[in-house]
Structures are given as structure tokens and as C-alpha cells.
Amino acid sequence: MKKFLVLFSIIFFPIFIAPSKADFGDADFPEGIFRDGPKSYHDTWCRFIKAKCRVRFQGQAMWVEGAGGIFLSQLITFKYDVDGGEYYNYVVYKGESGKKRTALFLFSNVLAQGEFMRAFLRWKEQDPEPIPNYRFPNSQGPQDTQGRDKGLNPYDNPPIEDWSIKTNEKGMKGNINCDSPVWKNKPRCN
């Protein structure tokens, strides 16, 4: 019996004192990061080529910064078209007055168009889970910024509650990030 207890404790005791290996440490996303639904932003053109605007998806909302937006319940349908190297995205929705309205978002970059389409479909399905080859969103508009999101990553920042705020007004000025706490209030950035 004594040999059995010794053998039992040698085999099973380390299981109880060894740290759990269930987490992946640095590879894990922070807890709750996908809780509020999909989030992303896309630099696009609104209704006219070269009319820059930033479209955001956050939870149930889709909006143009500084202009307004809709909730998922207002969406009627979505259509897109390609003409040459330009991608036209028509969002048909029920406006505030209850009338049918249409918004147009244009892209000239096929990769930016693809990112917008994936984000739109994730928003429509309210799929908060990470996607294969998941990347944090960055500026995905007509002029690719090579992955520099300039501190605008919606997963690193608290949710935006005021749709009138424009995040594309300051940003980089030369080599200075005017969105950083050090430079935010300096005369050069204001």
C-alpha cells in the first residue's frame, strides 16, 4: 500500500501544483475585445471621387465621421458595382423620416474594396469573432498607408459615442503624430 501511495503521489501530485497551460499568453487577444461586435474604419470617397470621408463600423452602427449614420435595423439592402478601376458601394436604408435613402461609397483600390466588403458583411451578420488571417483594421482607403493606423485602431480605443467627431482631421504632420499625447496640444498640431 505504501508503494502505491508513493507511486500515486509521484505521478499525480505534479498535476495539481503545475501551472495551467490553457492560455497562450502573448498570442491571446485581450478578454472581451470582440464583445461589442465588429469594429473597423475605412477611408473612402463619399458620393463623388476625391470627396474623402471615413466610414466606421462599431457594434450595431455604421456611420460617416462628422456626418451621421445608421443602425443595422435601418439597413434595407446593399449593392455594389465595378466600373473600370472604381468600386461603387450603394447602401440603401430607411432614413430618419422613414423614407428610403441611398448612400454611395467609392474605392479605387481593390484591396481597400475587399476590406470594406468584408467589414460590411461582418457588420451585417454582427460577427464579433476574429476572422482567419485576422488583422487589426488600419487605414484601408484609396491611399494605402501601409498598415499605419495612427492610433485609430478601434480595438485599442474606447467605443465612439459621438458620430460628429472626425478622427481624420489631425493625424500625422510630417514626422509628428499629432494624435499622440505629447504633441496633441502643441501649436504645430492645432
Residue, then its C-alpha position, 0 to 999 in steps of 0.5 A: m500500500k505504501k508503494f502505491l501511495v508513493l507511486f500515486s503521489i509521484i505521478f499525480f501530485p505534479i498535476f495539481i501544483a503545475p501551472s495551467k497551460a490553457d492560455f497562450g499568453d502573448a498570442d491571446f487577444p485581450e478578454g472581451i475585445f470582440r464583445d461589442g461586435p465588429k469594429s473597423y474604419h475605412d477611408t473612402w470617397c463619399r458620393f463623388i471621387k476625391a470627396k474623402c470621408r471615413v466610414r466606421f463600423q462599431g457594434q450595431a452602427m455604421w456611420v460617416e465621421g462628422a456626418g451621421g449614420i445608421f443602425l443595422s435595423q435601418l439597413i434595407t439592402f446593399k449593392y455594389d458595382v465595378d466600373g473600370g478601376e472604381y468600386y461603387n458601394y450603394v447602401v440603401y436604408k430607411g432614413e430618419s423620416g422613414k423614407k428610403r435613402t441611398a448612400l454611395f461609397l467609392f474605392s479605387n483600390v481593390l484591396a481597400q474594396g475587399e476590406f470594406m466588403r468584408a467589414f460590411l458583411r461582418w457588420k451585417e451578420q454582427d460577427p464579433e469573432p476574429i476572422p482567419n488571417y485576422r488583422f487589426p483594421n488600419s487605414q484601408g482607403p484609396q491611399d494605402t498607408q501601409g498598415r499605419d493606423k495612427g492610433l485609430n485602431p478601434y480595438d485599442n480605443p474606447p467605443i465612439e459615442d459621438w458620430s460628429i467627431k472626425t478622427n481624420e482631421k489631425g493625424m500625422k504632420g510630417n514626422i509628428n503624430c499629432d494624435s499622440p499625447v505629447w504633441k496633441n496640444k502643441p501649436r504645430c498640431n492645432 
